Amino acid sequence: MASLLNLQTDQTVNLLALHIFGRHPTSSNTVLNNPKASRVHATITWDGEFWSLQDNSSNGTYINGTRAHQNANLVLKVEDRLQFAGLDSENWTVKDIDPPKSMLIPQTAGTPIIVLQDIAVLPDEKTPQMTLYQAPGGLWVCESSTGTTILTNGDRIGFPGNIWCFNEATSCLETVRIDTQATAAASDIVVSFKVSKNEEQVSLALNIDSQCFDLGEKNHHQLLLLLARQRIADNHSGLNQGQQGWLEKSHLAALLKSDETQVNIQIYLLRKQVIQALPHNLIVPQMFEIHHEAIRLVYENLQIETDATLTGSSDKSKNIAL
């Protein structure tokens, strides 16, 4: 993602899709500690293809030593040098001009910026209470025990003492080539399990159209296997689709001889593993549905077989394509 480096302070600033530099502490994304800077001094924006700078100030913005024309949009290049409010002011250099990414901007002191890529958990991976992931279509979703919410720009999320503001890289979505993406429905996905006789090893694969994504053996596949068996059992008992497969997290934790924090960690690891295994141009629905403290596997085409040869150590994975 695009960033500027302050050559005097070594401060690196990751650029938002619309990023304001100025002296005003609340109107500016990056505050300029220079009495000659205007309250809203300059704006850097992403137009879907380029980053451009617009000067709005009285004392000017300088690019490579030349004052920018006020209100003109000037395309930025890597290694361009910027100075806000005079040639004697701090030097900033353009480090990167990649497209913007959605971010969580801290609203409480000491809370870090979180750049959103495919999936994230709050407050951290050791104690996941909220999961953020990108749904088909590019929308960001926040999921917790209280429900699932589609995030919009400016939403505040978090916990007492750790609050973030969601900042969406909306312009970046305009550059996504929808015609090169393949979208798979839940009904298009076959989840295949191979289980050792003692059920200590569980191998997992996702079959989507003509491709097989072998996820290997992982300890957290046990959780998915339990949810798959619950869904199969409910189907055989005649429950309708909407009622099939639900398990309380507390019950799931008991079956795994674990606790709910470990269940949340394993759910996160499964989601992350699938995201990393699939190509970026293949969009699939999230594998889990969560309602309050209950969870189920969304995918309904499930295959479970005992594999007598499956006795190796777990936590091996690879991807293959047929």
N, C-alpha and C positions, 0 to 999 in steps of 0.2 A: 504494500500500500504506500501511497505517497507520503513523503515526510520532508521536513526542513530541519537543518541543524544550525543552532546558534554557535558560531565559531568562537565567541567569547566565553560562553558559559557551558558549552557542550550539551545544552538542552536539546533533545530531539522532540519534535512535535509531529504526531501523526495527523494528517489532514482529514477533516470531515468533508463530506461532499460539498458543503457550503461552510467555509471556515473564515471567521472574522478575526482580524488582528486590530487591537485598539487599546486605548487607555481605560475604557469603561469596564469595571470588573464583572458586571453581569451581562452586558451586551456582547462581550468579546469572548471568543473561544480561547484565544491566546492573548493575555494581557501584556501590553508594552509598558515597561516601567521607564518611560521617557516623557518628561514634561512637555516636550515639543510635539509628541504624538497626539493625534486627534482621538476623540472618544471612540469613534468607529473609523479607524484609519484606512484599512484596505481589506478587500475580500478576495479570497482564492476559492474558485468553484470548479467542479468537475462537470463537463457538459456531455458526458457519455463517450467522449473520445480524447479530449485534452483537458489539462489543468490550465486555467487562465487567471490572471491577477487583474483586479480593478482597483485603482486608487481613488479614495473618497476624501482625501485629507487636505489640510491647508498647507502643510510643510512638505508634502510630496512623499512618494515612494520611489526608490531608485533601484533599477535593475542593471547590474554590471556597470554601475557608475553613471548611468543616464536616467534622468528623471522621467517617470512614466507619465503619459498624458492622462489627465484626470478623466475618469469614467470610461476610459478605453479598456477593452479586453485584450490583454497581452498573454500569449501562450508561453508557458514556462517550460524550460528544458533542464535536464540534469546538469548540475554544477552552476546554474545561474546563481548570481549573488544578489541578495536583496538587502536593502537598508530602508528602514521606516523612519521618516522625519529628518533626513539629512545624511550627508556623506560622513559625518562624524559619529553616527549612531552605530549600534551593534550590527555586525555582519551575520546574515543568515545565508546558508547555501541550500540549494535544492538537491536532496540526496536521492530521491526516488520519485517517479511519476506514474507508478502503477495505479490502477483504479482503486477507489475507496472501498473500505469494508465497513460493515455495520459494527458498532461498538457500544459498549456500556461505559458511560462517562461517570466517574465517581462524583457523588454529591456530598460525601462525608470525608473529612480529612483522613488521610492515611489509607484510603481505599484505592486499589489500583485500577487503571484503565484495563478493560477486557476487550480485546479484539475478537469478534465473533467470526468463526470460520464455518465449521459444519455442526458442531455441537459443543455445549458448555454446561457446566453445572455450578450452582451457587449453594453455599459460599465457597466450597472447594471440592475436590474429588474424594477427599477422605470422609466428608460429611455432606453428601449431596441432598439438598432439600428442594431445589428448583432445577429443572432441566430446560435449557433453551436449545431449540433445533430449528432448522430451516425446512419448512413444509414444501410439498410440490407447488410450484408457482413462485417460489422465492420468499414467501412470507415467513417471518420469524414467529415462533410459538413459544410461550412460556408454560410449562407444565409443573404442577405441584399437587400436594394432597388436596388442595381446595378446588382444583379444576384446571382446565386448559384455556389459555387466553392468547388470541392473536395480538401481537405487539404492534403498536403504531408509534411513529416518531414522537419522542417526548415523554413516553410512558416511564413512570418510576417504578422500579422493582427492587426487591431485596428484603432486608431484615433491619430491626432497630440497630443503629450503629454502623450499618453497611448498606447504603442506598446508592443505586445507580440510576442514571437516566439513559433510556434506550435511544440511540441515534442511528437511524437507518440510512444506508447508502443507497437511497432511492434512485439516483441518477445512474448508478452502476447497473441496476436491473435492466435499463434500457439497452445495454450492450449485449445482453444474453441472447444468443441465437436460438430461438425456440424451435426452429425447424431442424436443428441438429440434435435435439434432445429426444430421448425415447422415454415414454411414461408407461410404467407397468402398474396394473391394478393389483389389489391384494389377491384376486382370484387367479392371476397369472403366475403367482409365485408358489413353488413347491418347496417345502421345508423338509429336508431329509436328515434323519438321525441314524447313526450307527452306534449301538450301545454294546459295551463289553458284557460278558455274562454276569460279572459281579457288579455291573452298573457303575463302576468307578470311573470309566472312561466314556465320554460322549463325544462323538465326532459329528460335525454339523456341516451341511452344504445347502446352498440356496440355488435352485434351478429356475432360471428366468428365460423363457423362450428357448433359444438354442445354446444358452450359456450355463455352465455350472461354476459356481463360486464356492470353492472348497474352503471352509473356515477352520478346518482342522479340529484338534482337540483342545478345549479350554475348560477350566474348572467351572466358569460361569455358564457353560452350556447345560449344566444340570438344572438350573432354574428354568431355562427355556423348555427343557424336556418335561418338567412337571406341568408347566402351563399347556404344553401340547397334549399331554395325556388327559388333562382335565377337559380340554376342548373336545377331544375324541370321545371321552366318556359321556359328556353332556349331549353330544350329537347322537350317540347310540341310545341314550335314554329318551330322545324325542324332544329335547328343548329346542326352542326356536333359535335362530342365528344370534339374535341380540342378547340372549341369556347364556350362551355357551361360553365356557372357558374361564369364568370369573373365579379368582381366588383372593381372599383377603391377604394383605401383605404379612400380617402377623402369622397366619396359618402357613403361608409359603416359607416364612422364616423358620417356623417350627419343623417343617418337613426337611429343610436344608440344615437343621441343627445350627442355626445362625441367629442373627437378629435383624431388625428392619433396616438399620443403617447399612449392613452388608448387602441386604436385598437391593437397596437403592444403588449401591456401588455396582453390583452385578448388572442391574438394568442399564446403567450408564455404560458399562464396559461392552455389553452386547450391542447397544446402539452405535457406539463408537467403532466397534469392530466391523459391523455391516457397512457403515458409511465409508470406512477406509478400504474395504474390500471391493466395493462396487465402483465402476467408472463414474466420473463426474457427470457424464451426459446421460446417465440412466437414473431416472427419478422413480422412486418407489415409495409407497406409503410407510409411515412409521409402523414398526412391528408390534408395538404395545398400545393398548388403550387403558387409561387409568381413570377411575372414578372414585373420588374420595380415597379410601384406603384399600380399594380392590383393584386388581390388575388382570388383564387377559392378553393372550396372543391374538393379534388381529388376523394373521394369515391362517386360512382354513384348510389348505391342501397340505396334509401332514403325512409323512411316511416314517415309521419307526421300525428298525430291524435290529436283531441281535447279531453281532459280528464276533465270532469266536477268535478271530485273528487280532482283535483290537485289544492289545495288552500293553502297548507302549506307553511311555510317559506322556502326560498331557501337556497342554500349552505349546503345541506346534500348529502352525497355520500356514497356508499357502493359497494362492489364487490360480485357477486354471480355467481355460476357455476351451470348449469343445469345438 
